[in-house]
Amino acid sequence: MPAEIKRSVTISGHRTSISLERPFWDALKEIACSEDISVNELVRRIDEGRDSEGNLSGAVRVYILAHFKNKSAVCI
């Protein structure tokens, strides 16, 4: 797997950084674009809905996996 890329995002007015591999950043941008929202807004929603255990980067990966898994289930 490629190296992680760390980027800063703003969630509810405070800056934080997330480390994800490039394919996850690309998927996150794709999802945000399809929902006509910013990556920051999508990450804010993921953060708002996540379990308090675990980290934000992991929650983003799980969200992306679930998004595309649900999308492919519709196509079957």
Sequence and secondary structure as in RCSB ss.txt:
>XXXX:A:sequence
MPAEIKRSVTISGHRTSISLERPFWDALKEIACSEDISVNELVRRIDEGRDSEGNLSGAVRVYILAHFKNKSAVC
I
>XXXX:A:secstr
   EEEEEEEETTEEEEEEEEHHHHHHHHHHHHHTT  HHHHHHHHHHHS SSS HHHHHHHHHHHHHHHHHHHH
 
